[in-house]
């Protein structure tokens, strides 16, 4: 899953790390454009995916 940098709006940033716990997945991102670091926490059920 990729994300858009909230700082410079660069699209398609791939996560540098991922942690999954049941239906919850957390990603850590670093923008290749501006270097901004951010994280997301998503519920996979809302993306039509099941826990692995």
Secondary structure, DSSP 8 states (H G I E B T S, - for coil): -EE--TTT----EEEEEEEEETTEEEEEEE-TTT--EEEEEEEGGGGT----
